[in-house]
Amino acid sequence: MTPSATLRWFGITTFVLAVAGSATAQSTPPAPPSGQAVLEFHVNPNMSPQDMLKEANTELARMVASSGMVRRQLEKARTSRDVVKTLCLNDKLSQVDVTTRSAQDRVSAMQSSIAQGDVEGARHHYSIFKAHTQHAQQVSAEANQCVGEEYAFLGATQVTTEIDEALPGGEELTVLSDGTVIVSVPPPPPGVSPTK
């Protein structure tokens, strides 16, 4: 084959693979990465802007209360000097606080859109607010699952030894004053020969 024919076949093959690859990529929706939650929420299209704002303020109060709950858990972990639980709760508290601040910004933007008569803008801010609400709920649930050091060890270990009285006695050691050790071996049980 001539170099121009090889180049032509290379170009055609590349074009076909590119078209097939883009068609394949469009035919299946992307799956969420493993280990990540998918947030789903539905905004009622018949909900008035005032109802959205009222519900947003109620949810925002819950988010603030949730932040306070995680903060109290964190203080308790710090007081008990539980490093593992403190680190976990500190991370969760940071996430809840950031999400709460973002949600507060969305409520302010929603109020501004309502004041300007922009219903679609208010719905947009409300839908983003709902995503923040679900994220805060998820992180709060994760904070309740933070495990500290007290669960790493469930309690003091206790060893119990039981000696079966039916077993023949063991060897007896006698140490004389000159350091000589005398070992007394008990006789074998009845029916057992010591030579077999």
C-alpha positions as CSV (number, residue, x, y, z in Angstrom):
1,M,0.0,0.0,0.0
2,T,1.1,3.5,-0.7
3,P,1.7,5.9,2.2
4,S,-1.4,8.0,1.0
5,A,-3.6,4.9,1.0
6,T,-2.4,3.9,4.5
7,L,-3.0,7.4,5.7
8,R,-6.5,7.4,4.1
9,W,-7.4,4.1,5.8
10,F,-6.1,5.4,9.2
11,G,-8.2,8.5,8.8
12,I,-11.4,6.5,7.9
13,T,-10.8,4.1,10.8
14,T,-10.3,7.0,13.3
15,F,-13.5,8.7,12.0
16,V,-15.6,5.5,12.3
17,L,-14.3,4.8,15.8
18,A,-14.9,8.4,16.9
19,V,-18.5,8.3,15.6
20,A,-19.2,4.9,17.2
21,G,-17.6,6.0,20.5
22,S,-19.7,9.1,20.7
23,A,-22.9,7.2,19.8
24,T,-22.1,4.7,22.4
25,A,-21.5,7.4,25.0
26,Q,-24.8,9.0,24.3
27,S,-26.9,5.8,24.4
28,T,-26.3,5.0,28.1
29,P,-26.7,7.5,30.9
30,P,-23.6,7.8,33.2
31,A,-23.8,5.8,36.4
32,P,-22.9,7.5,39.6
33,P,-19.5,6.7,41.0
34,S,-19.6,3.8,43.4
35,G,-19.8,4.9,47.1
36,Q,-21.6,8.1,46.3
37,A,-25.2,8.7,47.1
38,V,-27.7,10.0,44.4
39,L,-29.8,12.8,45.7
40,E,-33.3,12.8,44.3
41,F,-36.0,15.3,45.1
42,H,-39.1,16.6,43.5
43,V,-40.3,20.1,43.5
44,N,-44.1,20.5,43.4
45,P,-44.7,22.6,40.3
46,N,-48.0,23.9,41.8
47,M,-46.3,25.2,45.0
48,S,-46.6,28.9,45.4
49,P,-43.4,31.0,46.0
50,Q,-44.7,31.9,49.5
51,D,-45.2,28.2,50.3
52,M,-41.7,27.4,49.0
53,L,-40.3,30.2,51.2
54,K,-42.2,28.9,54.3
55,E,-41.0,25.3,53.8
56,A,-37.5,26.5,53.2
57,N,-37.5,28.5,56.5
58,T,-38.8,25.4,58.3
59,E,-36.1,23.2,56.7
60,L,-33.5,25.8,57.5
61,A,-34.4,25.7,61.2
62,R,-34.0,21.9,61.1
63,M,-30.6,22.3,59.5
64,V,-29.5,24.7,62.2
65,A,-30.8,22.3,64.9
66,S,-29.0,19.4,63.3
67,S,-25.8,21.5,63.3
68,G,-26.3,22.1,67.0
69,M,-26.8,18.4,67.7
70,V,-23.5,17.5,65.9
71,R,-21.8,20.3,67.7
72,R,-22.9,18.9,71.1
73,Q,-21.8,15.4,70.1
74,L,-18.4,16.9,69.2
75,E,-18.0,18.6,72.5
76,K,-18.9,15.4,74.3
77,A,-16.2,13.5,72.3
78,R,-13.7,16.2,73.1
79,T,-14.5,16.1,76.8
80,S,-14.0,12.4,76.8
81,R,-10.8,12.8,74.8
82,D,-12.0,10.4,72.1
83,V,-9.7,11.4,69.2
84,V,-11.2,9.1,66.6
85,K,-14.8,10.3,67.3
86,T,-13.7,13.9,67.5
87,L,-12.0,13.8,64.1
88,C,-15.1,12.2,62.5
89,L,-17.6,14.6,64.1
90,N,-15.4,17.6,63.4
91,D,-15.5,16.7,59.7
92,K,-19.3,16.1,59.7
93,L,-19.9,19.4,61.6
94,S,-17.8,21.3,59.0
95,Q,-19.9,19.8,56.2
96,V,-23.2,20.5,57.9
97,D,-22.1,24.1,58.6
98,V,-21.0,24.8,55.0
99,T,-24.2,23.2,53.7
100,T,-26.3,25.3,56.1
101,R,-24.6,28.5,55.0
102,S,-25.2,27.7,51.4
103,A,-28.8,26.9,52.1
104,Q,-29.2,30.3,53.9
105,D,-27.7,32.0,50.8
106,R,-30.3,30.2,48.7
107,V,-33.2,31.3,50.9
108,S,-32.0,34.9,50.6
109,A,-31.8,34.5,46.9
110,M,-35.2,33.0,46.8
111,Q,-36.6,35.9,48.9
112,S,-35.0,38.3,46.4
113,S,-36.5,36.5,43.4
114,I,-40.0,36.5,45.1
115,A,-39.7,40.2,45.8
116,Q,-38.9,40.8,42.1
117,G,-41.7,38.6,40.9
118,D,-39.3,36.1,39.4
119,V,-41.2,32.8,40.1
120,E,-38.9,30.7,37.9
121,G,-35.8,32.1,39.7
122,A,-37.5,31.3,43.1
123,R,-38.1,27.7,41.9
124,H,-34.5,27.4,40.8
125,H,-33.2,28.6,44.2
126,Y,-35.7,26.4,46.0
127,S,-34.6,23.2,44.0
128,I,-31.0,23.9,44.9
129,F,-32.0,24.5,48.5
130,K,-33.7,21.1,48.6
131,A,-30.4,19.5,47.4
132,H,-28.7,21.3,50.3
133,T,-31.4,20.0,52.7
134,Q,-30.9,16.4,51.6
135,H,-27.1,16.7,51.9
136,A,-27.4,18.1,55.4
137,Q,-29.7,15.2,56.4
138,Q,-27.3,12.7,55.0
139,V,-24.3,14.2,56.8
140,S,-26.2,14.4,60.0
141,A,-27.0,10.7,59.7
142,E,-23.4,10.0,59.1
143,A,-22.4,12.0,62.2
144,N,-24.6,9.6,64.2
145,Q,-22.6,6.7,62.9
146,C,-19.2,8.1,64.0
147,V,-17.6,5.4,66.1
148,G,-15.1,6.3,68.7
149,E,-12.5,4.5,70.8
150,E,-15.1,3.1,73.3
151,Y,-16.4,0.8,70.6
152,A,-13.0,-0.4,69.5
153,F,-12.7,-2.3,72.8
154,L,-16.0,-3.6,74.1
155,G,-14.7,-4.2,77.6
156,A,-12.1,-5.8,79.8
157,T,-11.0,-9.2,78.8
158,Q,-11.5,-11.9,81.3
159,V,-10.0,-15.4,81.1
160,T,-11.6,-18.3,82.9
161,T,-9.8,-21.6,83.3
162,E,-11.6,-24.7,84.2
163,I,-9.8,-27.9,85.2
164,D,-11.5,-31.2,84.7
165,E,-11.3,-33.2,87.9
166,A,-11.7,-36.5,86.0
167,L,-8.3,-36.0,84.3
168,P,-5.3,-37.6,86.0
169,G,-3.1,-35.3,88.0
170,G,-0.1,-33.7,86.5
171,E,3.6,-33.9,87.4
172,E,4.6,-32.6,90.8
173,L,7.9,-30.8,91.2
174,T,9.9,-30.7,94.4
175,V,12.9,-28.5,94.7
176,L,15.4,-29.6,97.4
177,S,17.5,-27.1,99.4
178,D,20.6,-28.0,97.3
179,G,18.7,-27.1,94.0
180,T,17.9,-30.6,93.0
181,V,14.6,-31.0,91.3
182,I,12.5,-34.2,91.8
183,V,9.7,-34.8,89.3
184,S,7.0,-37.2,90.5
185,V,5.0,-38.6,87.6
186,P,1.5,-40.0,88.5
187,P,0.7,-43.6,87.6
188,P,-1.2,-44.1,84.3
189,P,-5.0,-44.5,84.5
190,P,-6.3,-48.0,84.8
191,G,-6.2,-50.0,81.6
192,V,-3.4,-47.9,80.1
193,S,0.1,-49.4,79.8
194,P,3.0,-47.0,80.2
195,T,5.0,-48.9,77.6
196,K,2.6,-48.8,74.7
